[in-house]
Amino acid sequence: MQKDFLFIRDYNQLNYELIAAAALSAFLGAYIGNRLVKKIKIKTLHYIVAVMLFVFALLLGLGII
C-alpha cells in the first residue's frame, strides 16, 4: 500500500514537496484572502463560508472526497 499522500514516507523521511506545496498554498490563501476581505462585507463572507461548508459536507456525504 502506497502512502505518498502522507507527510512522512516510510516513517523516517519527510515529504518535502508536499510540505512546500502546503506552505505555499497557505501563504497564497492568506494573501489573497486578506485582499478580498477588505473589499467585501463580513455578511457576504459568512454566506460564502456557509455555502463552501455545505458543499464540502455534501461531497463528503456522497463519498466523492
Backbone as a chain_set.jsonl record, in Angstrom:
{"seq": "MQKDFLFIRDYNQLNYELIAAAALSAFLGAYIGNRLVKKIKIKTLHYIVAVMLFVFALLLGLGII", "coords": {"N": [[0.828, -1.183, 0.0], [0.68, 2.113, -0.973], [1.798, 5.131, 0.476], [2.08, 7.873, -0.245], [0.672, 10.19, 0.086], [0.912, 11.05, 2.625], [2.627, 13.07, 5.127], [4.92, 11.87, 5.857], [7.151, 9.587, 4.539], [7.715, 6.187, 4.566], [8.046, 6.346, 7.265], [10.403, 7.566, 8.142], [11.359, 9.525, 6.508], [10.783, 12.75, 5.417], [8.214, 14.204, 3.388], [9.081, 16.516, 1.452], [8.217, 17.938, -0.798], [5.426, 17.937, -0.597], [5.103, 19.3, 1.825], [6.195, 21.799, 1.133], [4.406, 22.577, -0.901], [2.034, 22.755, 0.583], [2.697, 24.816, 2.403], [3.171, 26.966, 0.643], [0.622, 27.186, -0.515], [-0.841, 27.903, 1.753], [0.252, 30.445, 2.397], [-0.342, 31.859, 0.013], [-3.15, 31.687, 0.048], [-3.722, 33.101, 2.401], [-2.761, 35.634, 1.713], [-4.313, 36.332, -0.587], [-6.85, 36.092, 0.533], [-6.735, 38.095, 2.505], [-6.672, 40.391, 0.935], [-9.155, 40.183, -0.343], [-11.01, 40.29, 1.768], [-10.972, 42.905, 2.586], [-12.467, 44.106, 0.628], [-15.035, 43.073, 0.602], [-18.166, 42.721, 2.365], [-18.646, 41.652, 5.781], [-20.876, 40.055, 6.202], [-21.341, 38.978, 3.685], [-19.048, 37.445, 3.459], [-19.591, 35.557, 5.454], [-21.76, 34.212, 4.284], [-20.473, 33.079, 2.054], [-18.625, 31.332, 3.277], [-20.441, 29.644, 4.588], [-21.789, 28.439, 2.423], [-19.635, 27.122, 1.187], [-18.909, 25.324, 3.232], [-21.246, 23.785, 3.318], [-21.249, 22.629, 0.739], [-18.858, 21.168, 0.883], [-19.525, 19.382, 2.983], [-21.639, 18.028, 1.746], [-20.305, 16.795, -0.418], [-18.566, 15.153, 1.017], [-20.45, 13.515, 2.291], [-21.55, 12.203, 0.095], [-19.441, 10.708, -0.635], [-17.548, 11.494, -2.442], [-15.28, 12.948, -1.902]], "CA": [[0.0, 0.0, 0.0], [1.491, 3.308, -1.117], [1.364, 6.188, 1.389], [2.728, 9.116, -0.656], [-0.132, 11.341, 0.452], [1.241, 11.425, 3.995], [3.794, 13.923, 5.277], [6.08, 11.029, 6.147], [7.295, 8.39, 3.713], [8.441, 5.111, 5.233], [8.149, 6.723, 8.673], [11.683, 8.162, 8.522], [11.747, 10.52, 5.51], [9.722, 13.73, 5.207], [7.823, 14.506, 2.015], [9.33, 17.952, 1.375], [7.402, 18.53, -1.859], [4.092, 18.146, -0.06], [5.199, 20.342, 2.84], [6.4, 23.061, 0.422], [3.146, 22.921, -1.573], [1.079, 23.16, 1.614], [3.114, 26.12, 2.928], [2.922, 27.95, -0.405], [-0.825, 27.358, -0.607], [-1.294, 28.632, 2.941], [0.629, 31.848, 2.257], [-1.131, 32.45, -1.066], [-4.526, 31.813, 0.518], [-3.779, 34.198, 3.378], [-2.556, 36.893, 0.992], [-5.497, 36.607, -1.408], [-7.962, 36.29, 1.456], [-6.59, 39.401, 3.142], [-7.049, 41.41, -0.041], [-10.583, 40.086, -0.622], [-11.794, 40.651, 2.942], [-11.067, 44.359, 2.624], [-13.37, 44.582, -0.41], [-16.391, 42.558, 0.758], [-18.741, 42.869, 3.698], [-18.5, 40.47, 6.63], [-22.048, 39.211, 5.99], [-21.078, 38.25, 2.443], [-18.038, 36.444, 3.79], [-20.29, 34.491, 6.198], [-22.52, 33.423, 3.31], [-19.526, 32.306, 1.239], [-18.121, 30.246, 4.111], [-21.546, 28.711, 4.815], [-22.005, 27.67, 1.187], [-18.493, 26.227, 0.992], [-19.038, 24.243, 4.212], [-22.339, 22.922, 2.888], [-20.782, 21.858, -0.422], [-17.874, 20.214, 1.391], [-20.266, 18.342, 3.719], [-22.383, 17.245, 0.76], [-19.35, 15.934, -1.131], [-18.129, 14.116, 1.968], [-21.573, 12.598, 2.479], [-21.699, 11.404, -1.127], [-18.252, 9.868, -0.801], [-16.741, 11.977, -3.566], [-13.982, 13.309, -1.335]], "C": [[0.877, 1.252, 0.0], [0.931, 4.437, -0.248], [2.04, 7.513, 1.038], [1.944, 10.353, -0.246], [0.154, 11.814, 1.87], [2.442, 12.355, 4.02], [5.059, 13.106, 5.469], [6.054, 9.814, 5.224], [8.135, 7.39, 4.495], [8.772, 5.44, 6.682], [9.518, 7.255, 9.088], [12.179, 9.183, 7.505], [10.565, 11.453, 5.275], [9.467, 13.936, 3.724], [7.915, 16.026, 1.839], [8.507, 18.629, 0.289], [6.006, 18.853, -1.341], [4.087, 19.255, 0.987], [5.362, 21.707, 2.171], [5.116, 23.507, -0.271], [2.109, 23.401, -0.566], [1.418, 24.539, 2.164], [2.849, 27.222, 1.908], [1.438, 28.227, -0.55], [-1.369, 28.151, 0.575], [-0.962, 30.12, 2.822], [-0.163, 32.537, 1.151], [-2.583, 32.66, -0.641], [-4.683, 32.944, 1.512], [-3.64, 35.548, 2.682], [-3.799, 37.279, 0.185], [-6.709, 36.876, -0.52], [-7.916, 37.645, 2.127], [-7.003, 40.524, 2.198], [-8.545, 41.379, -0.324], [-11.44, 40.562, 0.547], [-11.956, 42.162, 3.035], [-12.113, 44.891, 1.645], [-14.8, 44.084, -0.249], [-16.849, 42.745, 2.197], [-18.632, 41.56, 4.457], [-19.682, 39.519, 6.439], [-21.89, 38.374, 4.71], [-20.058, 37.15, 2.68], [-18.662, 35.27, 4.546], [-21.079, 33.599, 5.247], [-21.599, 32.541, 2.464], [-19.008, 31.104, 2.025], [-19.207, 29.207, 4.349], [-21.798, 27.838, 3.59], [-20.871, 26.688, 0.96], [-18.531, 25.057, 1.975], [-20.135, 23.265, 3.815], [-21.911, 22.037, 1.715], [-19.777, 20.799, 0.016], [-18.55, 19.057, 2.129], [-21.035, 17.446, 2.759], [-21.455, 16.288, 0.004], [-18.807, 14.835, -0.245], [-19.224, 13.059, 2.149], [-21.782, 11.697, 1.284], [-20.501, 10.496, -1.379], [-17.36, 10.291, -1.954], [-15.347, 12.38, -3.084], [-13.819, 12.676, 0.029]], "O": [[1.721, 1.423, 0.88], [-0.278, 4.67, -0.239], [2.525, 8.209, 1.93], [2.494, 11.454, -0.233], [-0.318, 12.878, 2.271], [3.195, 12.426, 3.049], [6.161, 13.615, 5.259], [5.052, 9.104, 5.144], [9.18, 7.755, 5.032], [9.693, 4.859, 7.255], [9.777, 7.385, 10.285], [13.306, 9.665, 7.623], [9.465, 10.995, 4.967], [10.383, 13.855, 2.907], [6.933, 16.737, 2.054], [8.132, 19.791, 0.444], [5.469, 19.925, -1.62], [3.159, 20.064, 1.027], [4.734, 22.677, 2.596], [4.772, 24.689, -0.235], [1.381, 24.356, -0.836], [0.52, 25.354, 2.373], [2.356, 28.293, 2.264], [1.034, 29.381, -0.692], [-2.262, 28.982, 0.408], [-1.807, 30.966, 3.115], [-0.61, 33.671, 1.324], [-3.175, 33.698, -0.939], [-5.675, 33.671, 1.472], [-4.335, 36.501, 3.034], [-4.275, 38.411, 0.267], [-7.497, 37.781, -0.792], [-8.954, 38.283, 2.301], [-7.62, 41.5, 2.626], [-9.152, 42.431, -0.525], [-12.487, 41.173, 0.336], [-12.981, 42.644, 3.517], [-12.598, 46.01, 1.811], [-15.703, 44.613, -0.897], [-16.044, 42.904, 3.115], [-18.537, 40.489, 3.858], [-19.509, 38.302, 6.508], [-22.267, 37.203, 4.676], [-20.197, 36.046, 2.156], [-18.303, 34.117, 4.307], [-21.071, 32.376, 5.386], [-21.921, 31.383, 2.195], [-18.958, 29.99, 1.503], [-18.929, 28.008, 4.316], [-21.997, 26.629, 3.716], [-21.111, 25.542, 0.581], [-18.221, 23.925, 1.603], [-19.971, 22.053, 3.957], [-22.182, 20.837, 1.706], [-19.842, 19.655, -0.436], [-18.195, 17.896, 1.929], [-21.076, 16.229, 2.945], [-21.783, 15.117, -0.188], [-18.609, 13.708, -0.699], [-18.947, 11.86, 2.156], [-22.157, 10.536, 1.446], [-20.55, 9.619, -2.241], [-16.506, 9.521, -2.394], [-14.357, 12.172, -3.785], [-12.788, 12.859, 0.675]]}, "num_chains": 1, "name": "protein.A"}
